[in-house]
């Protein structure tokens, strides 16, 4: 985990390289307290994809717990009946 002071943001090339090599977030502090997080766009996109997938898994688990699922065989049987397969 990299932590840099706010004044270092002036050197954008350094911060860009730091984000790239860190392959994770870089925390920016102001007066010793966390203020910002800077990250490489690829890391951001991977993180957002993981969050999207986790949200969908959680929705599936909720559906399962609420009894909103059909077993595969009954779905296949219904489709075969509907489409004459």
Secondary structure as UniProt FT lines:
FT   STRAND          2..5
FT   HELIX           6..10
FT   HELIX           12..22
FT   STRAND          26..30
FT   TURN            31..32
FT   STRAND          33..38
FT   HELIX           41..65
FT   TURN            66..67
FT   HELIX           72..83
//
